Structures are given as C-alpha cells and as structure tokens.
Amino acid sequence: MQNSPLDSQAEAFSDGAARGAAYLKQLSTRQVKADLSFLNNLDAGLPDKGMGVKTILDLMETAGGPGTVASAAGRYFGYVIGGALPAASAARALLSAWDQVADDLTGPSVIRMEEAAISWIVDLLRLPEGTNGAFTTGATMSNMALLVTARDALLARQGHKRGDGLIGAPALRIVASAEIHATVQKSVRMAGLSTSSIEWVKTDDQGRMRIDRLPELDARTLVLAQAGNVCTGASDPLDELGDRCQAAGAWLHVDGAFGLWARTADPVSAALKGLEKADSWVVDSHKTLNTPYDAGLALCRHPEEMQASMAIGAAYLPATAPNPANRAPEFSRSARGAETWAALLSLGRAGVAEMVTRFHRHAVRVSEELRALGFEVPHQVNFNQVFATLPGNEDACARIAEHVQNSGEAWFGQAQWQGRKGFRISVSNWATTDEDVDRLIAAVATAKTEVLELA
C-alpha cells in the first residue's frame, strides 16, 4: 500500500526536525560567526527536475548550516535578538505542522492562544485594563500600526474623518527623543507623516529624554518615547511624560521592543514608572522573551481606535469573528503569537522576572569586567545593554570587535553613541551562562592585547 501524501510530509518533517535538533546540540561548541565558504553551493541554478527532500535537507545542512550566525547560542551579544526557549521552539515545530492561518475561522485554537498571551503580557507589564492589540512581524510594523492609529485619532479630534486621506488634513506635531530608534522614524514615514519636522528633544548622559527640554504640548501632538535605549538600555522619564501628555491631550507612544520587559523585574522596573500612562506601546517577544523570530506586539489602551484604523472590513468576513487583521497591518499571517503563549506558560510570572533579572546581572558583570580591562562604560547599566569605549584610542574598538568576531568565541559589533566610538554588548539570550561571559571577557582581553600590539 502506497504512503499517502501526508505520510510523506510527516517523514520529511521528522527528518528536518531531527537535523534541527542536531544543529542545536552543537551550538555551544561551534564558532559564533558564520562560515561563508559554502554559500555559492546554495545557488547552482534551478534544476529542470525537482530534488528529493533528503537531498534538499542535505544541501541545507552542509552549505546553509555553516553559513548561519549562531545567534541562538549563549555567546552571541550582537543585536538584541535573543534565542528561543525550548517550549517556544517546540511550539514552532508543532505550529509548522498545523500550518494555521491566524484567524478565528481558520485557526480558532491559535487565536485563543494569542488572545491569552496578549492578556498575560498586559498583566505582566501592568498596563491599563482594556488594553489590547495584535501580533506583527516585529517592532517596525507594530510601530507603524500604532502610529497610524495615533495619527487617525489625533486627526479625528481635529474634525478630520478617517478615510479622507492626508491631503488637506490638519497638521500634526511630532515630538521625539533625539535617540529614538531609527525604525521608529521609518514607521513615521510609513504612516505618511513627516520626519523632517520632528521636534527633537535632547537627551541626558544616559540617553534619556530631558524633560526640561520638552516643548509645550497640545492636542495635535504625537510624542515618541522609548523604553530601552539601544546602547545604554535607559528609558525615557515616562511618569512625567505621561502627566504632560494627558494634561495636553497629546498621544504618548512608547517604543519598547526589548526594554519594556524590564517592567517585570524589580531590579530594573523602577525606571519604567508611569509606563501605564501612555496610549500605545510596542514590545517584541523575539527579543527579551526569547521566542523564535518573528513576533512583535502592538498594544493600545484604545483598542477601538486601533480597530477603526486597521479593520479589514471585507463583506465575506463575519463581523462577530475575532480577527487579528482588524488590529494589525497584515491580513494573512502565521500564528506567531502561539509561540509567545508557549514561552509564557513555560516561564510563568516568576520565570519571566528571573530571566530578565539574569540579563541585567550578566550585563552588570560585563561592564565591571570591561572596566577592569581598561575600557570605559560611560553610562549606568540600566538594563541589558553595555556600551564600551577605549579612552584615548576609540578607533581601536572596531578592530577589537572584529578580532573577537573572527575568533569565533563570541559576537558583538561596533557602535557609536553620543559622539563616541566603541562597541555594544547586548545580553538577551536565555542560554547565556556565567561561563559564556567568562569566554566573552577572555576573548575581549586577548583582542585588546593583540590589536594594541599591532598598532
């Protein structure tokens, strides 16, 4: 009796999963940087006759596997990427087999998981009751969805109807931290608003918005703040910002892709006092929470405004059916929120706090060890970010970072902050251990010695 097509699919799935498990088991010993030697093998031309699954997986494994950066390993300290918690990774595999579209009619169980995950995150972050939102691909699309919502809400307050477009619409003001993330500016442009007229607010020596430099606000103002500066981990003064915005009728938006999770852990949560006073927030699961890529979350204390801006409105979609497309840019998408649901269940409230606290502890140690090696860390360790420079020889920092990358022991990149050259170390992987930090510091010490000797 011949195997059914689904039997063949199950066999192929098992083979791919087994190879993935083997890849994970060697991450702690392999080099972190990618080996580019075999990449040309991935594009030998499209064959006339299709290949078998085993042949394809063999090619992926031999040519593609070495060409991956081991960002899931505990020695990756580059962009704030994080790894993937075991439960979230396992959920990704199961969800791949289910292949559900995130819609109540086509994936009712995964929608229930997403709704639960959103409510749990609202609770963990202590946001206002009634806050709701939707999963997106990441912070850029979450910011865009919420900036469109804020734009429409502010224009509606000026008497401009949704759907009438921006031609002839009243002018809006945008006030933003001078160190707001570049993707927020991209989202501003995607929302059809001008970045050239942003009223920039100077920052202090931690990268926080200076409240004494905040201009007068009014009911046509969108204020862009951040929780988690990409170099220092610092958050803007949200408590006072919230009061100023509420008094003026301005909309306060907080970009907290990785930094919003600091709200869950006592050692670093105080910096986010007043977070609940904002109107909208962005947070990613695939960063600090360590779910697989990709999983962003757009949250709004005015979900009815979000729905008014984002609703799909197709005649064949029942109005009563929960549909994430009514609060997000995408219509068809995977059930990425189910992986967040699995991650949260595996950690629990205490586990989230412990993981966030551990990131901060590792970052504090990294800063202390770097200072002992003669580097300067010109900021407090506000969360999980460490920017370091070498006094009197800032140009050497890029070569030190490159040396460590080439060693394969760890990976972090060069950076510039407030006019200074250095490198940035981000601690955001659940798998990072004290031994991984040992290896990082040893690699930096070796790199510094060799780079300076060659100078």
Stockholm file with secondary structure:
# STOCKHOLM 1.0

chainA/1-455         MQNSPLDSQAEAFSDGAARGAAYLKQLSTRQVKADLSFLNNLDAGLPDKGMGVKTILDLMETAGGPGTVASAAGRYFGYVIGGALPAASAARALLSAWDQVADDLTGPSVIRMEEAAISWIVDLLRLPEGTNGAFTTGATMSNMALLVTARDALLARQGHKRGDGLIGAPALRIVASAEIHATVQKSVRMAGLSTSSIEWVKTDDQGRMRIDRLPELDARTLVLAQAGNVCTGASDPLDELGDRCQAAGAWLHVDGAFGLWARTADPVSAALKGLEKADSWVVDSHKTLNTPYDAGLALCRHPEEMQASMAIGAAYLPATAPNPANRAPEFSRSARGAETWAALLSLGRAGVAEMVTRFHRHAVRVSEELRALGFEVPHQVNFNQVFATLPGNEDACARIAEHVQNSGEAWFGQAQWQGRKGFRISVSNWATTDEDVDRLIAAVATAKTEVLELA
#=GR chainA/1-455 SS CCCCHHHHHHHHHHHHHHHHHHHHHTTTTSCSSCCCTTGGGGCSCCCSSCCCHHHHHHHIIIIISTTSCCTTSTTBCSSSCCCCCHHHHHHHHHHHHHCCBSSTTTCHHHHHHHHHHHHHHHHHTTCCTTCEEEEESSHHHHHHHHHHHHHHHHHHHTTCCTTSCSTTCCCCEEEEETTCCHHHHHHHHHTTCCSTTCEEECBCTTSCBCGGGCCCCCTTEEEEEEBSCTTTCCBCCHHHHHHHHHHHTCEEEEECTTGGGGGGSHHHHGGGTTGGGSSEEEEETTTTTCCSSCCEEEEESCHHHHHHHHCCCCTTSCTTSCCGGGSSSCSSCBCTHHHHHHHHHHHHHHHHHHHHHHHHHHHHHHHHHHHHTTCBCCSCCCSSEEEEBCTTCTTHHHHHHHHHHHHTSCBCEEEEETTEEEEEEECCCTTCCHHHHHHHHHHHHHHHHHHHHHC
#=GC SS_cons         CCCCHHHHHHHHHHHHHHHHHHHHHTTTTSCSSCCCTTGGGGCSCCCSSCCCHHHHHHHIIIIISTTSCCTTSTTBCSSSCCCCCHHHHHHHHHHHHHCCBSSTTTCHHHHHHHHHHHHHHHHHTTCCTTCEEEEESSHHHHHHHHHHHHHHHHHHHTTCCTTSCSTTCCCCEEEEETTCCHHHHHHHHHTTCCSTTCEEECBCTTSCBCGGGCCCCCTTEEEEEEBSCTTTCCBCCHHHHHHHHHHHTCEEEEECTTGGGGGGSHHHHGGGTTGGGSSEEEEETTTTTCCSSCCEEEEESCHHHHHHHHCCCCTTSCTTSCCGGGSSSCSSCBCTHHHHHHHHHHHHHHHHHHHHHHHHHHHHHHHHHHHHTTCBCCSCCCSSEEEEBCTTCTTHHHHHHHHHHHHTSCBCEEEEETTEEEEEEECCCTTCCHHHHHHHHHHHHHHHHHHHHHC
//
